[in-house]
Structures are given as structure tokens and as C-alpha cells.
Amino acid sequence: MTHFRIAFIKAGWHQEIVNNALVGFRQELADQAVDHKLKTFDVPGAFEMPLLAKRLAETGSYDAIVCAALVVDGGIYRHDFVAQAVVDGLMSVQLSTNVPVFSVSLTPHNFQPVEVIETFYTDHFIKKGKEAARAALAIHQLSID
């Protein structure tokens, strides 16, 4: 496989959990011995990810863009429209730029900042990061004739 260039965007809210998506992503690339260049970017929250993803895609410098966020239910239902806007925005980016964009953005309805729940989502983000790496590699290796 040719050198794989990836941008990884992480939202700052709950970064102690979200950063684990990058951990899992890197682990999977290492496990598969992928020749890659990975550059990370931090944004304040999930809502800012689509714009940065579009700017990065338009540079032509990346073969894939991965975005990670935890959008929690804060009791005012804002999470529903934020999560939908983020997913729609990321889909729009990949369709308009032809650069694959992958989401490791989770929207739990039961998130509470207690150890057992934080541990569950920390582990889950590692798993989802690995899954995103496998998906990104699968798309990167496709040959369209």
C-alpha cells in the first residue's frame, strides 16, 4: 500500500475520553504495519469538526480524515441537533471533496461523569478508533476501475 496520509480531528469536550479514539486508531495502524503519516488537530467541540474537515480535505494533503467527539445529553436536547448537524456536515464534506471522512462521534443518552461510565466510554472509544482505522484502510485500498 502507498503511504497513507490521515488527518485526525478531536473535539475538546470530554477530551480525556475522546482522545482514546486516537489511541485505538494508532494501535490498529501499528498492528497492521501501515506506512502512514498521521496529523492531529484539536477543535473546541463536535460542531466545529465539519468545517475543519472541509478545509483539510480541500488542501489535497490527506487520503482520509477521521473525526472524534462525544456529544452528551445535557438534559436540554441540544445534543440531538448537534449530533445530526455534525454527521450531516461530515457526510457533505466527503461527498463534495471526494476525501473519505470517518466519524468516531458518539451520542450517549445516559452519560454521567462517574467512573464506571467514563471507563466504559474510554474503552469504547479505543474500540471505535480501531474500527475507524480498519474502515479508512479498506476505503484507501479500494481500486475503482
N, CA, C and O atoms as a DFTB+ gen file, in Angstrom:
580 C
 N C O
     1  1       0.839      -1.177       0.000
     2  2       0.000       0.000       0.000
     3  2       0.884       1.240       0.000
     4  3       1.956       1.265       0.605
     5  1       0.412       2.249      -0.684
     6  2       1.147       3.506      -0.710
     7  2       1.026       4.209       0.641
     8  3       0.173       3.867       1.460
     9  1       1.874       5.173       0.852
    10  2       1.872       5.967       2.074
    11  2       0.469       6.533       2.313
    12  3      -0.107       7.158       1.423
    13  1      -0.076       6.317       3.501
    14  2      -1.438       6.703       3.855
    15  2      -1.390       7.972       4.699
    16  3      -0.825       7.975       5.793
    17  1      -1.985       9.057       4.186
    18  2      -1.950      10.357       4.858
    19  2      -3.304      10.621       5.520
    20  3      -4.333      10.681       4.847
    21  1      -3.290      10.776       6.840
    22  2      -4.532      10.892       7.588
    23  2      -4.528      12.133       8.471
    24  3      -3.529      12.446       9.119
    25  1      -5.654      12.833       8.487
    26  2      -5.885      13.915       9.448
    27  2      -6.857      13.365      10.492
    28  3      -7.855      12.734      10.143
    29  1      -6.568      13.602      11.751
    30  2      -7.421      13.129      12.841
    31  2      -7.843      14.335      13.661
    32  3      -7.014      14.982      14.301
    33  1      -9.137      14.635      13.639
    34  2      -9.690      15.797      14.339
    35  2     -10.367      15.318      15.620
    36  3     -11.176      14.390      15.596
    37  1     -10.028      15.963      16.744
    38  2     -10.600      15.597      18.030
    39  2     -11.306      16.798      18.644
    40  3     -10.762      17.901      18.680
    41  1     -12.523      16.570      19.127
    42  2     -13.272      17.608      19.829
    43  2     -12.790      17.699      21.272
    44  3     -12.455      16.686      21.885
    45  1     -12.758      18.901      21.807
    46  2     -12.239      19.139      23.146
    47  2     -13.148      18.748      24.299
    48  3     -12.663      18.447      25.390
    49  1     -14.455      18.746      24.079
    50  2     -15.356      18.354      25.163
    51  2     -15.107      16.893      25.516
    52  3     -15.102      16.031      24.637
    53  1     -14.903      16.618      26.780
    54  2     -14.629      15.261      27.287
    55  2     -13.388      14.666      26.618
    56  3     -13.356      13.481      26.288
    57  1     -12.375      15.503      26.426
    58  2     -11.177      15.064      25.708
    59  2     -10.475      13.891      26.372
    60  3      -9.824      13.100      25.688
    61  1     -10.593      13.759      27.695
    62  2      -9.953      12.625      28.369
    63  2     -10.543      11.297      27.898
    64  3      -9.896      10.256      28.014
    65  1     -11.743      11.327      27.377
    66  2     -12.387      10.134      26.807
    67  2     -12.174      10.101      25.296
    68  3     -11.771       9.077      24.744
    69  1     -12.444      11.212      24.636
    70  2     -12.371      11.296      23.168
    71  2     -10.974      10.963      22.651
    72  3     -10.848      10.315      21.612
    73  1      -9.938      11.385      23.341
    74  2      -8.564      11.127      22.896
    75  2      -8.273       9.638      22.726
    76  3      -7.333       9.265      22.024
    77  1      -9.065       8.798      23.355
    78  2      -8.852       7.358      23.248
    79  2      -9.213       6.810      21.874
    80  3      -8.765       5.722      21.511
    81  1     -10.006       7.532      21.111
    82  2     -10.256       7.118      19.724
    83  2      -8.946       7.156      18.942
    84  3      -8.679       6.278      18.120
    85  1      -8.144       8.159      19.197
    86  2      -6.834       8.261      18.545
    87  2      -5.911       7.129      19.008
    88  3      -5.145       6.587      18.211
    89  1      -5.984       6.781      20.268
    90  2      -5.187       5.662      20.794
    91  2      -5.524       4.386      20.032
    92  3      -4.629       3.685      19.559
    93  1      -6.811       4.085      19.915
    94  2      -7.231       2.890      19.196
    95  2      -6.867       2.941      17.723
    96  3      -6.456       1.936      17.144
    97  1      -7.018       4.112      17.116
    98  2      -6.682       4.294      15.706
    99  2      -5.204       3.996      15.467
   100  3      -4.850       3.258      14.548
   101  1      -4.355       4.573      16.295
   102  2      -2.904       4.350      16.168
   103  2      -2.537       2.885      16.418
   104  3      -1.680       2.328      15.732
   105  1      -3.190       2.268      17.402
   106  2      -2.915       0.853      17.691
   107  2      -3.210      -0.020      16.480
   108  3      -2.428      -0.907      16.141
   109  1      -4.337       0.234      15.833
   110  2      -4.712      -0.580      14.673
   111  2      -3.748      -0.371      13.513
   112  3      -3.379      -1.334      12.842
   113  1      -3.339       0.856      13.267
   114  2      -2.360       1.102      12.201
   115  2      -1.044       0.400      12.503
   116  3      -0.414      -0.159      11.605
   117  1      -0.631       0.429      13.758
   118  2       0.606      -0.254      14.151
   119  2       0.453      -1.764      14.014
   120  3       1.355      -2.439      13.516
   121  1      -0.691      -2.299      14.456
   122  2      -0.932      -3.743      14.358
   123  2      -0.892      -4.228      12.912
   124  3      -0.467      -5.350      12.637
   125  1      -1.335      -3.376      11.996
   126  2      -1.344      -3.750      10.583
   127  2      -0.093      -3.273       9.848
   128  3       0.013      -3.447       8.634
   129  1       0.849      -2.677      10.566
   130  2       2.111      -2.194       9.994
   131  2       1.881      -1.307       8.770
   132  3       2.500      -1.495       7.723
   133  1       0.986      -0.345       8.925
   134  2       0.632       0.563       7.830
   135  2       1.637       1.705       7.741
   136  3       1.930       2.368       8.736
   137  1       2.158       1.924       6.547
   138  2       3.025       3.072       6.272
   139  2       2.115       4.300       6.216
   140  3       1.317       4.440       5.289
   141  1       2.234       5.182       7.197
   142  2       1.293       6.298       7.259
   143  2       1.937       7.555       7.843
   144  3       2.995       7.524       8.472
   145  1       1.239       8.651       7.596
   146  2       1.561       9.924       8.233
   147  2       0.249      10.406       8.839
   148  3      -0.746      10.589       8.139
   149  1       0.266      10.606      10.135
   150  2      -0.939      10.996      10.863
   151  2      -0.718      12.348      11.512
   152  3       0.245      12.537      12.255
   153  1      -1.608      13.287      11.234
   154  2      -1.530      14.606      11.848
   155  2      -2.819      14.837      12.621
   156  3      -3.914      14.612      12.104
   157  1      -2.682      15.289      13.866
   158  2      -3.867      15.509      14.695
   159  2      -4.190      16.993      14.802
   160  3      -3.318      17.858      14.732
   161  1      -5.480      17.244      14.975
   162  2      -5.994      18.607      15.110
   163  2      -7.031      18.602      16.232
   164  3      -7.844      17.684      16.333
   165  1      -6.995      19.617      17.058
   166  2      -7.973      19.764      18.136
   167  2      -8.895      20.929      17.831
   168  3      -8.453      21.999      17.412
   169  1     -10.196      20.703      18.049
   170  2     -11.192      21.751      17.897
   171  2     -11.970      21.849      19.209
   172  3     -11.964      20.907      20.001
   173  1     -12.639      22.980      19.448
   174  2     -13.348      23.134      20.722
   175  2     -14.417      22.060      20.975
   176  3     -14.487      21.487      22.062
   177  1     -15.242      21.799      19.962
   178  2     -16.322      20.828      20.132
   179  2     -16.653      20.148      18.827
   180  3     -16.039      20.420      17.796
   181  1     -17.630      19.258      18.879
   182  2     -18.020      18.486      17.703
   183  2     -18.523      19.368      16.564
   184  3     -18.278      19.079      15.393
   185  1     -19.214      20.425      16.907
   186  2     -19.822      21.292      15.896
   187  2     -18.786      21.912      14.958
   188  3     -19.109      22.253      13.821
   189  1     -17.561      22.058      15.420
   190  2     -16.502      22.662      14.613
   191  2     -15.788      21.662      13.702
   192  3     -15.004      22.070      12.845
   193  1     -16.037      20.387      13.866
   194  2     -15.312      19.381      13.089
   195  2     -15.577      19.440      11.587
   196  3     -14.621      19.361      10.817
   197  1     -16.827      19.575      11.126
   198  2     -17.045      19.571       9.668
   199  2     -16.308      20.687       8.926
   200  3     -15.795      20.459       7.830
   201  1     -16.248      21.875       9.496
   202  2     -15.567      22.975       8.812
   203  2     -14.071      22.689       8.687
   204  3     -13.494      22.873       7.615
   205  1     -13.443      22.243       9.767
   206  2     -12.015      21.925       9.676
   207  2     -11.800      20.742       8.738
   208  3     -10.838      20.732       7.969
   209  1     -12.672      19.754       8.789
   210  2     -12.550      18.610       7.877
   211  2     -12.594      19.078       6.429
   212  3     -11.823      18.601       5.597
   213  1     -13.486      20.003       6.127
   214  2     -13.585      20.515       4.750
   215  2     -12.317      21.272       4.358
   216  3     -11.789      21.079       3.263
   217  1     -11.840      22.116       5.236
   218  2     -10.608      22.867       4.935
   219  2      -9.431      21.928       4.690
   220  3      -8.637      22.145       3.775
   221  1      -9.324      20.883       5.511
   222  2      -8.236      19.926       5.355
   223  2      -8.386      19.113       4.068
   224  3      -7.410      18.884       3.354
   225  1      -9.601      18.685       3.782
   226  2      -9.848      17.904       2.563
   227  2      -9.496      18.713       1.322
   228  3      -8.923      18.183       0.369
   229  1      -9.837      19.986       1.335
   230  2      -9.595      20.841       0.165
   231  2      -8.109      21.092      -0.096
   232  3      -7.748      21.533      -1.187
   233  1      -7.249      20.822       0.876
   234  2      -5.812      21.011       0.658
   235  2      -5.241      19.936      -0.265
   236  3      -4.204      20.147      -0.895
   237  1      -5.907      18.793      -0.347
   238  2      -5.384      17.679      -1.132
   239  2      -4.247      16.944      -0.447
   240  3      -3.603      16.090      -1.057
   241  1      -3.994      17.262       0.805
   242  2      -2.871      16.677       1.539
   243  2      -3.217      15.395       2.294
   244  3      -2.332      14.767       2.875
   245  1      -4.490      14.999       2.294
   246  2      -4.905      13.854       3.100
   247  2      -5.700      12.851       2.273
   248  3      -6.510      13.216       1.421
   249  1      -5.441      11.574       2.552
   250  2      -6.188      10.487       1.925
   251  2      -7.452      10.165       2.696
   252  3      -8.384       9.575       2.148
   253  1      -7.491      10.546       3.959
   254  2      -8.654      10.304       4.810
   255  2      -8.635      11.283       5.970
   256  3      -7.585      11.766       6.393
   257  1      -9.838      11.560       6.472
   258  2      -9.989      12.424       7.634
   259  2     -10.870      11.673       8.624
   260  3     -11.921      11.144       8.262
   261  1     -10.427      11.634       9.880
   262  2     -11.180      10.975      10.941
   263  2     -11.535      12.020      11.982
   264  3     -10.698      12.838      12.362
   265  1     -12.777      11.992      12.443
   266  2     -13.239      12.960      13.431
   267  2     -13.802      12.228      14.641
   268  3     -14.556      11.266      14.492
   269  1     -13.441      12.679      15.834
   270  2     -13.892      12.031      17.063
   271  2     -14.473      13.055      18.032
   272  3     -13.908      14.126      18.253
   273  1     -15.629      12.688      18.607
   274  2     -16.289      13.564      19.573
   275  2     -17.228      12.752      20.453
   276  3     -17.667      11.662      20.086
   277  1     -17.523      13.302      21.606
   278  2     -18.537      12.752      22.500
   279  2     -19.554      13.862      22.719
   280  3     -19.260      14.867      23.367
   281  1     -20.750      13.676      22.176
   282  2     -21.819      14.666      22.284
   283  2     -22.827      14.109      23.279
   284  3     -23.551      13.162      22.971
   285  1     -22.875      14.693      24.471
   286  2     -23.706      14.121      25.528
   287  2     -25.035      14.846      25.683
   288  3     -25.180      16.016      25.329
   289  1     -25.987      14.116      26.218
   290  2     -27.308      14.649      26.531
   291  2     -27.186      15.449      27.821
   292  3     -27.034      14.887      28.905
   293  1     -27.256      16.763      27.686
   294  2     -27.149      17.626      28.857
   295  2     -28.497      17.968      29.461
   296  3     -28.592      18.848      30.316
   297  1     -29.546      17.273      29.019
   298  2     -30.868      17.497      29.574
   299  2     -31.673      18.568      28.868
   300  3     -32.804      18.846      29.267
   301  1     -31.112      19.185      27.813
   302  2     -31.858      20.221      27.092
   303  2     -32.045      19.868      25.625
   304  3     -32.450      20.714      24.827
   305  1     -31.757      18.640      25.270
   306  2     -31.944      18.105      23.919
   307  2     -31.110      18.781      22.851
   308  3     -31.354      18.569      21.663
   309  1     -30.143      19.578      23.230
   310  2     -29.245      20.202      22.268
   311  2     -28.398      19.154      21.552
   312  3     -28.037      19.333      20.388
   313  1     -28.086      18.076      22.236
   314  2     -27.225      17.034      21.679
   315  2     -27.801      16.435      20.406
   316  3     -27.054      16.054      19.505
   317  1     -29.125      16.348      20.325
   318  2     -29.746      15.757      19.129
   319  2     -29.410      16.547      17.871
   320  3     -28.968      15.970      16.877
   321  1     -29.614      17.851      17.904
   322  2     -29.352      18.613      16.677
   323  2     -27.865      18.809      16.443
   324  3     -27.442      18.917      15.292
   325  1     -27.059      18.858      17.497
   326  2     -25.613      18.961      17.299
   327  2     -25.099      17.690      16.629
   328  3     -24.363      17.763      15.645
   329  1     -25.476      16.541      17.148
   330  2     -25.009      15.271      16.583
   331  2     -25.452      15.129      15.129
   332  3     -24.663      14.707      14.283
   333  1     -26.688      15.470      14.833
   334  2     -27.187      15.365      13.463
   335  2     -26.467      16.334      12.538
   336  3     -26.115      15.976      11.414
   337  1     -26.246      17.563      13.003
   338  2     -25.537      18.552      12.186
   339  2     -24.106      18.098      11.900
   340  3     -23.606      18.290      10.792
   341  1     -23.451      17.504      12.884
   342  2     -22.073      17.041      12.705
   343  2     -22.020      15.918      11.676
   344  3     -21.213      15.965      10.747
   345  1     -22.862      14.922      11.832
   346  2     -22.858      13.792      10.902
   347  2     -23.213      14.251       9.491
   348  3     -22.568      13.841       8.526
   349  1     -24.233      15.098       9.364
   350  2     -24.594      15.626       8.045
   351  2     -23.451      16.442       7.451
   352  3     -23.166      16.342       6.257
   353  1     -22.793      17.254       8.288
   354  2     -21.678      18.067       7.811
   355  2     -20.510      17.221       7.338
   356  3     -19.910      17.513       6.304
   357  1     -20.182      16.171       8.087
   358  2     -19.076      15.300       7.688
   359  2     -19.401      14.548       6.400
   360  3     -18.530      14.375       5.546
   361  1     -20.636      14.105       6.256
   362  2     -21.037      13.431       5.016
   363  2     -20.938      14.398       3.841
   364  3     -20.481      14.022       2.762
   365  1     -21.358      15.625       4.045
   366  2     -21.286      16.636       2.991
   367  2     -19.841      16.880       2.569
   368  3     -19.554      17.044       1.383
   369  1     -18.935      16.903       3.539
   370  2     -17.520      17.124       3.236
   371  2     -17.002      16.030       2.320
   372  3     -16.373      16.321       1.303
   373  1     -17.257      14.787       2.663
   374  2     -16.686      13.717       1.835
   375  2     -17.337      13.672       0.460
   376  3     -16.667      13.355      -0.523
   377  1     -18.600      13.977       0.369
   378  2     -19.250      13.958      -0.944
   379  2     -18.814      15.126      -1.825
   380  3     -18.750      14.991      -3.047
   381  1     -18.516      16.261      -1.216
   382  2     -18.124      17.424      -2.021
   383  2     -16.632      17.461      -2.341
   384  3     -16.230      18.116      -3.302
   385  1     -15.807      16.775      -1.557
   386  2     -14.356      16.841      -1.768
   387  2     -13.757      15.541      -2.291
   388  3     -12.620      15.524      -2.762
   389  1     -14.511      14.463      -2.211
   390  2     -14.054      13.130      -2.615
   391  2     -12.930      12.609      -1.707
   392  3     -12.169      11.727      -2.106
   393  1     -12.829      13.145      -0.507
   394  2     -11.902      12.641       0.504
   395  2     -12.749      11.931       1.557
   396  3     -13.652      12.542       2.128
   397  1     -12.479      10.655       1.825
   398  2     -13.271       9.938       2.820
   399  2     -13.147      10.570       4.203
   400  3     -12.057      10.924       4.652
   401  1     -14.292      10.702       4.863
   402  2     -14.345      11.262       6.211
   403  2     -15.032      10.239       7.113
   404  3     -16.125       9.763       6.807
   405  1     -14.386       9.910       8.217
   406  2     -14.885       8.898       9.134
   407  2     -15.227       9.535      10.472
   408  3     -14.513      10.412      10.959
   409  1     -16.327       9.083      11.057
   410  2     -16.786       9.639      12.320
   411  2     -16.659       8.618      13.441
   412  3     -17.149       7.493      13.342
   413  1     -15.994       9.035      14.501
   414  2     -15.971       8.295      15.749
   415  2     -16.649       9.217      16.763
   416  3     -16.092       9.550      17.809
   417  1     -17.860       9.610      16.414
   418  2     -18.617      10.543      17.246
   419  2     -19.782       9.796      17.875
   420  3     -20.653       9.273      17.180
   421  1     -19.781       9.756      19.195
   422  2     -20.813       9.030      19.918
   423  2     -21.722      10.001      20.650
   424  3     -21.286      11.053      21.116
   425  1     -22.995       9.630      20.743
   426  2     -24.004      10.459      21.391
   427  2     -24.775       9.624      22.415
   428  3     -25.896       9.195      22.144
   429  1     -24.190       9.394      23.571
   430  2     -24.887       8.591      24.579
   431  2     -26.020       9.377      25.228
   432  3     -25.917      10.585      25.440
   433  1     -27.090       8.675      25.535
   434  2     -28.216       9.326      26.218
   435  2     -28.127       9.174      27.732
   436  3     -28.904       9.785      28.466
   437  1     -27.191       8.367      28.196
   438  2     -27.099       8.100      29.632
   439  2     -25.752       8.507      30.213
   440  3     -25.361       7.976      31.252
   441  1     -25.046       9.404      29.598
   442  2     -23.711       9.737      30.091
   443  2     -23.783      10.522      31.396
   444  3     -24.511      11.508      31.512
   445  1     -23.009      10.059      32.371
   446  2     -22.826      10.764      33.629
   447  2     -21.335      10.702      33.955
   448  3     -20.691       9.685      33.700
   449  1     -20.786      11.768      34.510
   450  2     -19.349      11.768      34.818
   451  2     -19.029      10.970      36.085
   452  3     -18.561      11.517      37.083
   453  1     -19.293       9.676      36.018
   454  2     -18.936       8.778      37.116
   455  2     -17.977       7.737      36.556
   456  3     -17.993       7.448      35.359
   457  1     -17.144       7.177      37.422
   458  2     -16.041       6.334      36.975
   459  2     -16.475       5.172      36.091
   460  3     -15.855       4.937      35.053
   461  1     -17.501       4.452      36.461
   462  2     -17.886       3.274      35.681
   463  2     -18.328       3.663      34.263
   464  3     -18.029       2.941      33.313
   465  1     -19.016       4.762      34.109
   466  2     -19.467       5.205      32.779
   467  2     -18.300       5.784      31.990
   468  3     -18.161       5.509      30.798
   469  1     -17.474       6.567      32.632
   470  2     -16.302       7.115      31.950
   471  2     -15.375       5.997      31.484
   472  3     -14.827       6.067      30.384
   473  1     -15.198       4.980      32.301
   474  2     -14.367       3.829      31.918
   475  2     -14.973       3.108      30.723
   476  3     -14.259       2.731      29.794
   477  1     -16.295       2.914      30.743
   478  2     -16.967       2.254      29.617
   479  2     -16.710       3.022      28.322
   480  3     -16.338       2.417      27.317
   481  1     -16.902       4.344      28.325
   482  2     -16.723       5.123      27.099
   483  2     -15.259       5.274      26.704
   484  3     -14.947       5.376      25.518
   485  1     -14.363       5.289      27.679
   486  2     -12.931       5.298      27.357
   487  2     -12.586       4.051      26.556
   488  3     -11.954       4.137      25.503
   489  1     -13.002       2.895      27.055
   490  2     -12.746       1.631      26.355
   491  2     -13.464       1.579      25.013
   492  3     -12.926       1.069      24.030
   493  1     -14.681       2.111      24.981
   494  2     -15.469       2.091      23.744
   495  2     -14.820       2.965      22.666
   496  3     -14.843       2.612      21.487
   497  1     -14.247       4.090      23.063
   498  2     -13.579       4.951      22.086
   499  2     -12.326       4.290      21.522
   500  3     -12.007       4.483      20.349
   501  1     -11.617       3.520      22.329
   502  2     -10.473       2.766      21.801
   503  2     -10.961       1.782      20.739
   504  3     -10.378       1.687      19.659
   505  1     -12.021       1.061      21.047
   506  2     -12.605       0.101      20.097
   507  2     -13.052       0.811      18.813
   508  3     -12.756       0.344      17.714
   509  1     -13.750       1.918      18.947
   510  2     -14.250       2.643      17.777
   511  2     -13.107       3.256      16.973
   512  3     -13.203       3.354      15.749
   513  1     -12.034       3.668      17.634
   514  2     -10.859       4.166      16.921
   515  2     -10.244       3.081      16.052
   516  3      -9.857       3.335      14.912
   517  1     -10.155       1.869      16.593
   518  2      -9.649       0.737      15.808
   519  2     -10.554       0.450      14.619
   520  3     -10.074       0.205      13.512
   521  1     -11.858       0.480      14.847
   522  2     -12.806       0.240      13.758
   523  2     -12.672       1.310      12.670
   524  3     -12.744       1.005      11.479
   525  1     -12.478       2.554      13.084
   526  2     -12.304       3.636      12.107
   527  2     -11.041       3.421      11.289
   528  3     -11.037       3.681      10.085
   529  1      -9.974       2.954      11.916
   530  2      -8.730       2.682      11.180
   531  2      -8.956       1.586      10.145
   532  3      -8.499       1.700       9.008
   533  1      -9.661       0.525      10.536
   534  2      -9.931      -0.559       9.583
   535  2     -10.798      -0.063       8.424
   536  3     -10.562      -0.428       7.273
   537  1     -11.788       0.757       8.722
   538  2     -12.651       1.296       7.666
   539  2     -11.868       2.217       6.736
   540  3     -12.015       2.141       5.516
   541  1     -11.045       3.081       7.304
   542  2     -10.246       4.001       6.496
   543  2      -9.289       3.227       5.596
   544  3      -9.117       3.575       4.428
   545  1      -8.670       2.186       6.129
   546  2      -7.761       1.362       5.335
   547  2      -8.510       0.639       4.204
   548  3      -8.012       0.542       3.083
   549  1      -9.683       0.146       4.507
   550  2     -10.477      -0.557       3.494
   551  2     -10.818       0.369       2.332
   552  3     -10.708      -0.024       1.171
   553  1     -11.226       1.580       2.636
   554  2     -11.567       2.544       1.579
   555  2     -10.306       2.946       0.825
   556  3     -10.331       3.068      -0.400
   557  1      -9.216       3.151       1.535
   558  2      -7.951       3.563       0.912
   559  2      -7.440       2.497      -0.075
   560  3      -6.844       2.821      -1.102
   561  1      -7.683       1.244       0.252
   562  2      -7.178       0.146      -0.581
   563  2      -8.083      -0.184      -1.760
   564  3      -7.699      -0.961      -2.634
   565  1      -9.273       0.394      -1.795
   566  2     -10.178       0.128      -2.918
   567  2      -9.606       0.659      -4.209
   568  3      -9.041       1.751      -4.260
   569  1      -9.763      -0.133      -5.249
   570  2      -9.361       0.309      -6.573
   571  2     -10.621       0.454      -7.417
   572  3     -11.349      -0.514      -7.634
   573  1     -10.865       1.647      -7.879
   574  2     -12.046       1.905      -8.677
   575  2     -11.627       1.953     -10.148
   576  3     -10.888       2.841     -10.575
   577  1     -12.112       0.991     -10.896
   578  2     -11.764       0.912     -12.322
   579  2     -12.867       1.471     -13.187
   580  3     -12.745       1.484     -14.412
